[in-house]
Amino acid sequence: MAVPVLQQVRNGLAFRRAYAGNAGMPVSILILQMTKACNCKCEMCSIWAMAHKGEMTLEEYGKLFRDPLFRDLEVLSLTGGEPFIRKDFADICKLAQDTFPKLKVSSCPSNGVLGQLIIPAVAKVLETIRPDVFFKIGISVDGFEEAHNKVRGIPTAYKRALETFEKLSQVEHPNF
């Protein structure tokens, strides 16, 4: 159960409401960490070493997304760790577009290493995407092959990220 995470979200929302004179100023952009799980061991980040238990469930995301604070949300960035590690990634994307009527862009940064998870998840997202919502993915590349692999802590990270990028660049969808 994700009580600690939800409590952190509630505390942040309570602060935001109090700061806005208790008017609950709507949020138009949300950067939301979906997971701390990551398949890389990056030099500049230690998220991969953190426990990732207690992540929010799909139902908990539904409750969060229905908060009136997000009624004007236009841009949603789903981050991690590596967001595509979550088996319910596409379901969370669908829930977001179904809940946020003003959503225009849903995005996701990725290390690109897990193409076998990323490509099917993207296909599933695009199957049900609203015509007025764009779905964008950023694949992180930290330099040429040797430098990138060193930074990411995986000997094949560069090759795999480029393979994923190549496959994603072949996706033909007007909202991608």
Secondary structure, DSSP 8 states (H G I E B T S, - for coil): --HHHHHHHHHHHHHHHHHTTTS----SEEEEE-----S---TT--GGGS---S---HHHHHHHHTSGGGTT--EEEEESS-GGGSTTHHHHHHHHHHH-TT--EEEEEE----HHHHHHHHHHHHHS--TT-EEEEEE---SSHHHHHHHHT-TTHHHHHHHHHHHHHT---TT-
